[in-house]
Amino acid sequence: MLQHRGKAYWKIIIDNLVSSGIGPFPGDTSILKLVDNNSNLQHMVGLGYLSKRTPRFKSMNKINVILDGFFVDIEKLHLHPLIGNASSADSLYKIYCIFKKLLIDKENPEKACEFLDRHLRGNLTMMYDGKAYSYRDSTGFKPLVSAADKNKSISIIASENSLRIPFPKMNFQDVGPGELIKMDTEIGQEKILSLPTTRTMIDPFEFIRESHVTATIGGKGIYEVRKRIGKVQADFLSRYTDIDIEAAYAEPDYPRPMTLGFSAEYRNHLPKFDLGEAIINDRYDDSDRMIDFSENISKNKMITSGKSLKYILKHKISQKKIGLIQGTIQTGITTKESIYYLRRVGVGSVSVIVSYVPTVDGRQVGLYTQNRELIAHKYIGQVASLEELNIRISKELGADKVFYNSPSILSKGIGVSEYNLWFPEWVRFLEYDKR
């Protein structure tokens, strides 16, 4: 990078070769001479940075990531499920570790870029395994340019559009906002991903519970979408988890479409799978179709008299391994109650299958839960995968197994890009390891 005015300190690090100086940035011939004079270099890709003063810390002698811009909303980065051992590090290192895990370890460039887009205003370049990855945030807040000479002997990505001065023979082009560029010695430069610069956000809870069963969103019937949500979740669980069930039933009434889709798909893997709708029937308050009447009253009845407003179809489930399809688990009270009564009538096992993602934020579920203690919220920052969260929640509920839906699986079921659905950040990056 070239300083705009005055003298500045610059450093170039290529593998084990370090070159630095004060004053004008070296031109392309000078850089090539540095490389030619060091034939023992393993990688021929390096990072360079510009500073107003010489480095104050020895750690700056070897760098893996450079930033031009600033970060936003970084106060809760230590709670990110992928933060690992970097929870107490500085913000740049936290961002680098999470970005690297998403891009390299998880092989998910879309989520990696979306993560940066939430926190970065500017651009960031990372070095890993002899390759450089550069991302410009979707606002285009800072410039990012790329260029190569005619012989393709040198290729540059830089956060400085005045590099035409030291590299006059190169053809510079702007890297577009929201673009991720990869650079290595085999292919030169490659655009890996380009996030959309405009974004339509949709509340995924509309597809699970809020919308009336006859409603349409974007031309899609909610009932059919809900059936597909169940179908996609069943396909995933039957292939990639240790779920062991013989039948699936809705509880309460509103997850019935998801249950029908789930059961129909599960029959492809287990032909004798019982195709049913509900074993637990609820009584609803007709004045408000969204409030489960038993949620407010049955809990107290069970405690004081041992009676509930729910009744179980015992002949359907005795000694069976059942899957209880829940739309959401919020505080867990109604699910605990259901499991209690299912155990009393002699089920073989109870696996709770949740159509929605972990509910950790009241904004997901409207006015009804803003002041409640959501059961999954306490595990923010403590688990790194849905497998871990499922185990923790199953112990709290008294279930044999719990299987939450993931953002990617739910998005596939709805039929829209995950990028266009709103999730709290902790949930958005919480996925199954077995994918």
C-alpha positions as CSV (number, residue, x, y, z in Angstrom):
1,M,0.0,0.0,0.0
2,L,1.2,3.5,-0.8
3,Q,1.0,6.3,1.7
4,H,-0.8,9.4,0.5
5,R,1.5,11.9,2.0
6,G,4.7,12.1,4.0
7,K,6.9,9.2,5.0
8,A,5.5,6.0,6.4
9,Y,6.6,2.6,7.5
10,W,5.9,-0.4,5.2
11,K,6.5,-4.1,5.6
12,I,6.1,-7.1,3.2
13,I,6.1,-10.6,4.6
14,I,6.4,-13.5,2.1
15,D,6.7,-16.9,3.8
16,N,9.9,-16.5,5.9
17,L,11.1,-13.4,4.0
18,V,10.5,-10.1,5.6
19,S,11.3,-6.8,4.0
20,S,10.5,-3.4,5.4
21,G,11.5,0.3,5.1
22,I,10.5,3.9,5.5
23,G,9.5,6.0,2.6
24,P,8.0,5.1,-0.8
25,F,6.5,1.7,-1.4
26,P,8.7,-0.5,-3.6
27,G,7.7,-1.1,-7.2
28,D,7.0,-4.5,-8.8
29,T,10.6,-5.0,-9.9
30,S,11.9,-4.5,-6.4
31,I,9.4,-7.1,-5.1
32,L,10.3,-9.6,-7.7
33,K,14.0,-9.2,-6.9
34,L,13.2,-9.9,-3.2
35,V,11.6,-13.2,-4.3
36,D,14.2,-14.2,-6.9
37,N,17.0,-13.8,-4.3
38,N,15.3,-16.3,-1.9
39,S,14.8,-19.5,-3.8
40,N,14.0,-21.5,-0.6
41,L,10.5,-19.8,-0.2
42,Q,7.7,-22.4,0.2
43,H,4.9,-20.0,-0.6
44,M,5.1,-17.1,-3.1
45,V,2.1,-15.2,-1.7
46,G,2.6,-12.6,1.0
47,L,1.0,-9.8,3.0
48,G,2.1,-6.2,3.3
49,Y,0.9,-3.3,5.4
50,L,1.5,0.4,5.8
51,S,1.7,2.2,9.2
52,K,2.4,5.7,10.3
53,R,5.1,4.4,12.6
54,T,7.3,1.4,13.1
55,P,5.7,-1.6,14.9
56,R,5.4,-1.3,18.6
57,F,5.0,-5.0,19.3
58,K,7.1,-8.0,18.2
59,S,3.9,-9.8,17.2
60,M,3.6,-7.4,14.2
61,N,6.7,-9.0,12.7
62,K,4.6,-11.9,11.5
63,I,1.1,-11.3,10.4
64,N,-1.8,-13.4,9.1
65,V,-4.5,-10.8,8.6
66,I,-4.6,-7.1,7.7
67,L,-7.5,-4.6,8.0
68,D,-8.4,-1.4,6.4
69,G,-11.5,0.0,8.1
70,F,-13.1,-0.7,11.5
71,F,-15.3,-3.2,13.2
72,V,-18.8,-2.8,14.6
73,D,-21.0,-4.7,17.0
74,I,-18.0,-6.6,18.5
75,E,-19.1,-6.5,22.2
76,K,-20.5,-10.1,22.1
77,L,-18.0,-11.7,19.8
78,H,-16.7,-13.7,22.8
79,L,-20.1,-15.5,22.8
80,H,-19.8,-16.7,19.2
81,P,-20.1,-20.5,18.9
82,L,-16.9,-20.7,16.8
83,I,-14.8,-18.4,18.9
84,G,-12.9,-21.3,20.6
85,N,-9.7,-20.2,22.5
86,A,-9.8,-16.7,21.1
87,S,-12.6,-15.5,23.4
88,S,-10.2,-13.3,25.4
89,A,-8.1,-12.0,22.4
90,D,-8.4,-8.7,20.7
91,S,-11.2,-8.0,18.2
92,L,-9.1,-8.4,15.1
93,Y,-7.9,-11.9,16.2
94,K,-11.5,-12.9,17.1
95,I,-12.7,-11.8,13.7
96,Y,-9.8,-13.6,12.0
97,C,-10.4,-16.9,13.9
98,I,-14.2,-17.0,13.2
99,F,-13.7,-16.0,9.6
100,K,-11.1,-18.7,9.1
101,K,-13.2,-21.4,10.7
102,L,-16.2,-20.6,8.5
103,L,-14.2,-20.2,5.3
104,I,-11.6,-23.0,5.7
105,D,-12.7,-25.4,8.3
106,K,-16.5,-25.3,7.5
107,E,-15.9,-24.7,3.8
108,N,-18.8,-22.2,3.8
109,P,-17.7,-18.9,2.1
110,E,-21.2,-17.5,2.1
111,K,-21.4,-17.6,5.9
112,A,-17.9,-16.4,6.2
113,C,-18.6,-13.4,4.1
114,E,-21.9,-12.7,5.8
115,F,-20.1,-12.9,9.2
116,L,-17.6,-10.2,8.0
117,D,-20.4,-8.2,6.6
118,R,-22.1,-8.0,10.0
119,H,-19.0,-6.7,11.7
120,L,-16.7,-5.1,9.1
121,R,-16.8,-1.6,7.5
122,G,-13.9,-1.7,5.1
123,N,-11.9,-4.7,3.8
124,L,-9.9,-7.5,5.3
125,T,-7.2,-9.7,3.9
126,M,-6.2,-13.0,5.4
127,M,-3.3,-15.3,4.7
128,Y,-3.7,-19.1,5.2
129,D,-1.7,-22.0,3.8
130,G,0.0,-20.0,1.2
131,K,-3.2,-18.4,-0.1
132,A,-4.6,-14.9,0.4
133,Y,-8.3,-14.2,0.8
134,S,-9.6,-10.6,0.5
135,Y,-13.1,-9.4,1.3
136,R,-14.7,-6.0,0.7
137,D,-17.8,-5.4,2.7
138,S,-21.0,-5.0,0.8
139,T,-21.3,-1.2,1.5
140,G,-18.0,-0.6,-0.4
141,F,-16.9,1.6,2.6
142,K,-13.2,1.3,1.7
143,P,-11.6,0.8,-1.8
144,L,-10.2,-2.6,-2.7
145,V,-8.4,-3.1,-6.1
146,S,-6.8,-6.1,-7.9
147,A,-4.3,-6.2,-10.7
148,A,-1.8,-8.5,-12.5
149,D,0.9,-7.7,-15.0
150,K,0.9,-8.9,-18.6
151,N,3.2,-11.9,-17.8
152,K,1.1,-12.8,-14.7
153,S,4.4,-12.9,-12.8
154,I,3.0,-10.7,-10.1
155,S,-0.6,-10.3,-8.9
156,I,-1.8,-7.7,-6.3
157,I,-4.9,-7.2,-4.2
158,A,-4.7,-4.0,-2.2
159,S,-6.8,-1.5,-0.2
160,E,-5.3,1.4,-2.1
161,N,-6.4,2.6,-5.5
162,S,-3.4,4.8,-6.1
163,L,-1.1,1.8,-6.6
164,R,-1.0,2.7,-10.3
165,I,1.9,4.9,-9.4
166,P,4.4,2.3,-8.3
167,F,2.9,-0.3,-10.7
168,P,2.2,1.6,-13.9
169,K,2.2,-1.5,-16.2
170,M,-0.6,-3.3,-14.3
171,N,-4.3,-3.1,-15.2
172,F,-6.1,-2.3,-12.0
173,Q,-9.8,-3.1,-11.4
174,D,-12.1,-2.4,-8.4
175,V,-13.1,-5.4,-6.4
176,G,-16.9,-5.1,-6.1
177,P,-18.6,-4.5,-2.8
178,G,-19.5,-7.9,-1.2
179,E,-16.9,-9.8,-3.2
180,L,-14.4,-12.4,-1.8
181,I,-11.2,-12.8,-3.8
182,K,-8.8,-15.7,-3.4
183,M,-5.2,-15.4,-4.6
184,D,-2.6,-18.2,-4.9
185,T,0.3,-19.1,-7.2
186,E,-1.6,-21.8,-9.2
187,I,-4.6,-19.9,-10.4
188,G,-3.7,-16.3,-9.7
189,Q,-6.9,-14.4,-8.6
190,E,-10.3,-16.0,-8.4
191,K,-13.6,-14.5,-7.3
192,I,-15.1,-17.0,-4.8
193,L,-18.3,-15.3,-3.9
194,S,-20.3,-12.1,-4.3
195,L,-22.9,-11.2,-1.7
196,P,-26.0,-9.4,-2.9
197,T,-25.7,-5.6,-2.4
198,T,-29.5,-5.4,-1.7
199,R,-31.2,-7.6,0.8
200,T,-34.8,-8.4,1.5
201,M,-35.2,-9.6,5.1
202,I,-37.9,-12.1,6.0
203,D,-38.9,-13.2,9.5
204,P,-38.7,-17.0,9.4
205,F,-41.1,-17.2,12.3
206,E,-43.9,-16.2,9.9
207,F,-43.5,-19.6,8.2
208,I,-43.6,-21.5,11.4
209,R,-46.3,-20.0,13.5
210,E,-47.4,-16.4,13.0
211,S,-49.1,-16.7,9.6
212,H,-52.6,-18.1,9.3
213,V,-52.7,-21.5,7.7
214,T,-54.4,-20.1,4.6
215,A,-52.0,-17.2,4.2
216,T,-49.5,-16.8,1.4
217,I,-46.0,-15.2,1.5
218,G,-44.3,-14.3,-1.7
219,G,-46.8,-16.4,-3.7
220,K,-46.2,-19.5,-1.5
221,G,-49.0,-21.1,0.5
222,I,-48.0,-21.3,4.1
223,Y,-49.5,-24.8,4.6
224,E,-47.5,-26.3,1.8
225,V,-44.3,-24.5,2.9
226,R,-44.8,-25.9,6.4
227,K,-45.2,-29.4,5.0
228,R,-41.9,-28.9,3.1
229,I,-40.2,-27.7,6.3
230,G,-41.1,-31.0,7.9
231,K,-40.0,-33.0,4.8
232,V,-36.6,-31.4,4.6
233,Q,-36.0,-31.8,8.3
234,A,-37.0,-35.5,8.1
235,D,-34.6,-36.1,5.2
236,F,-31.7,-34.6,7.2
237,L,-32.5,-36.3,10.5
238,S,-33.0,-39.7,8.9
239,R,-29.6,-39.5,7.1
240,Y,-27.3,-37.7,9.5
241,T,-28.3,-38.2,13.1
242,D,-28.9,-41.0,15.6
243,I,-32.6,-40.4,15.8
244,D,-34.6,-43.6,16.5
245,I,-38.4,-43.2,16.2
246,E,-41.3,-45.2,14.9
247,A,-43.9,-42.5,14.5
248,A,-44.1,-38.7,14.6
249,Y,-47.0,-36.6,16.1
250,A,-47.7,-32.9,16.3
251,E,-47.9,-31.1,19.6
252,P,-49.7,-28.7,19.8
253,D,-52.0,-28.4,16.8
254,Y,-50.2,-25.8,14.7
255,P,-47.2,-28.0,13.7
256,R,-49.5,-30.5,12.0
257,P,-48.4,-29.5,8.5
258,M,-44.7,-30.0,9.5
259,T,-45.6,-33.3,11.0
260,L,-47.4,-34.5,7.8
261,G,-44.4,-33.5,5.7
262,F,-42.0,-35.1,8.2
263,S,-43.9,-38.4,8.3
264,A,-44.4,-38.7,4.6
265,E,-40.7,-38.2,4.0
266,Y,-39.7,-40.5,6.8
267,R,-41.6,-43.3,5.2
268,N,-39.1,-43.3,2.4
269,H,-36.5,-44.4,5.0
270,L,-38.7,-46.5,7.2
271,P,-41.8,-47.9,5.3
272,K,-43.6,-48.9,8.5
273,F,-43.4,-45.4,9.9
274,D,-46.8,-44.4,11.4
275,L,-48.4,-41.5,9.4
276,G,-50.4,-39.6,12.1
277,E,-51.1,-36.1,13.0
278,A,-51.6,-35.7,16.8
279,I,-51.6,-37.7,20.0
280,I,-52.0,-34.7,22.3
281,N,-55.0,-32.5,21.8
282,D,-55.0,-29.1,23.2
283,R,-57.8,-26.7,24.2
284,Y,-57.4,-23.3,22.7
285,D,-58.7,-19.9,23.8
286,D,-60.8,-18.9,20.8
287,S,-60.4,-15.2,21.5
288,D,-56.8,-15.4,20.4
289,R,-55.7,-18.2,18.1
290,M,-52.1,-17.7,18.9
291,I,-52.2,-18.4,22.6
292,D,-52.2,-22.0,23.7
293,F,-54.8,-22.0,26.5
294,S,-53.1,-24.8,28.3
295,E,-49.9,-22.9,28.4
296,N,-51.3,-20.4,30.9
297,I,-53.7,-22.7,32.9
298,S,-52.8,-26.3,32.5
299,K,-49.4,-25.9,34.2
300,N,-51.1,-24.8,37.4
301,K,-53.8,-27.5,37.2
302,M,-51.1,-30.1,36.9
303,I,-49.3,-28.8,39.9
304,T,-52.4,-28.4,42.2
305,S,-54.6,-31.3,41.1
306,G,-52.6,-33.5,38.8
307,K,-55.0,-32.9,36.0
308,S,-54.3,-31.3,32.6
309,L,-56.3,-29.7,29.8
310,K,-54.4,-32.2,27.5
311,Y,-55.4,-35.7,26.8
312,I,-53.3,-38.5,25.2
313,L,-54.4,-41.1,22.7
314,K,-52.9,-44.0,24.7
315,H,-53.6,-46.8,22.2
316,K,-51.6,-45.0,19.5
317,I,-48.3,-44.7,21.4
318,S,-48.0,-47.4,24.1
319,Q,-44.4,-48.8,24.0
320,K,-43.6,-46.9,20.9
321,K,-40.6,-44.8,20.1
322,I,-42.2,-41.5,19.2
323,G,-41.1,-38.2,17.8
324,L,-42.9,-35.2,19.2
325,I,-43.0,-32.4,16.6
326,Q,-42.8,-29.0,18.2
327,G,-43.1,-25.7,16.3
328,T,-40.8,-24.0,18.8
329,I,-39.4,-24.5,22.3
330,Q,-39.5,-21.3,24.2
331,T,-39.4,-21.7,28.0
332,G,-39.9,-25.5,27.8
333,I,-42.8,-25.6,30.2
334,T,-45.4,-27.0,27.8
335,T,-42.9,-29.6,26.4
336,K,-42.0,-30.8,29.9
337,E,-45.7,-31.2,30.6
338,S,-46.3,-33.2,27.4
339,I,-43.3,-35.5,28.1
340,Y,-44.6,-36.1,31.7
341,Y,-48.0,-37.3,30.4
342,L,-46.4,-39.3,27.6
343,R,-44.2,-41.2,30.1
344,R,-47.3,-41.9,32.3
345,V,-49.0,-43.8,29.4
346,G,-46.0,-45.9,28.7
347,V,-44.2,-44.6,25.6
348,G,-41.0,-46.4,24.7
349,S,-39.0,-43.2,24.2
350,V,-39.7,-39.5,23.4
351,S,-37.6,-37.6,20.9
352,V,-38.5,-33.9,20.6
353,I,-38.2,-32.6,17.0
354,V,-38.3,-28.8,16.8
355,S,-39.3,-27.2,13.5
356,Y,-37.8,-23.9,14.4
357,V,-34.2,-22.9,15.3
358,P,-33.2,-22.4,19.0
359,T,-35.3,-19.6,20.4
360,V,-32.9,-17.2,22.2
361,D,-34.3,-13.8,21.4
362,G,-37.8,-12.5,22.1
363,R,-37.9,-10.6,18.8
364,Q,-38.3,-14.0,17.0
365,V,-41.5,-14.9,18.7
366,G,-43.4,-11.6,19.0
367,L,-44.9,-10.1,22.1
368,Y,-45.7,-13.4,23.8
369,T,-42.1,-14.2,24.9
370,Q,-40.3,-10.9,25.4
371,N,-40.4,-11.2,29.2
372,R,-39.9,-14.9,29.5
373,E,-36.8,-16.9,30.3
374,L,-36.1,-18.7,27.0
375,I,-34.6,-22.1,27.6
376,A,-31.9,-22.0,25.0
377,H,-30.8,-18.4,25.8
378,K,-28.6,-19.6,28.8
379,Y,-26.4,-21.6,26.4
380,I,-25.3,-18.6,24.3
381,G,-21.5,-18.8,24.1
382,Q,-21.3,-22.2,25.7
383,V,-22.0,-24.6,22.8
384,A,-20.4,-24.6,19.3
385,S,-22.8,-27.0,17.5
386,L,-26.5,-28.0,17.6
387,E,-25.4,-31.5,18.7
388,E,-24.1,-30.0,21.9
389,L,-27.2,-27.8,22.4
390,N,-29.6,-30.8,21.8
391,I,-27.9,-32.8,24.5
392,R,-28.2,-29.9,27.0
393,I,-31.8,-29.2,26.3
394,S,-32.8,-32.8,26.3
395,K,-31.6,-33.2,29.9
396,E,-33.6,-30.1,30.9
397,L,-36.8,-31.3,29.3
398,G,-36.5,-34.9,30.4
399,A,-36.6,-36.1,26.7
400,D,-34.6,-39.0,25.3
401,K,-33.4,-36.8,22.4
402,V,-33.9,-33.3,21.2
403,F,-33.3,-32.2,17.6
404,Y,-33.5,-28.5,16.8
405,N,-33.8,-27.3,13.2
406,S,-30.8,-25.4,11.9
407,P,-30.9,-22.1,9.9
408,S,-29.7,-23.8,6.7
409,I,-32.1,-26.7,6.9
410,L,-35.0,-24.4,7.7
411,S,-34.1,-22.1,4.9
412,K,-34.0,-25.0,2.5
413,G,-37.4,-26.1,3.7
414,I,-38.9,-22.6,3.2
415,G,-37.2,-22.3,-0.2
416,V,-35.4,-19.1,0.2
417,S,-31.7,-18.2,0.8
418,E,-30.6,-18.3,4.4
419,Y,-29.1,-14.9,3.7
420,N,-32.6,-13.4,3.4
421,L,-33.9,-14.8,6.7
422,W,-33.4,-13.0,10.0
423,F,-31.8,-14.9,12.8
424,P,-29.8,-13.7,15.9
425,E,-26.1,-14.0,15.1
426,W,-25.4,-16.8,17.6
427,V,-28.2,-18.9,16.1
428,R,-27.2,-18.2,12.5
429,F,-23.8,-19.7,12.9
430,L,-25.0,-22.7,15.0
431,E,-25.2,-25.7,12.8
432,Y,-24.9,-29.5,12.9
433,D,-21.4,-30.9,12.6
434,K,-22.7,-33.8,10.6
435,R,-23.6,-32.1,7.3
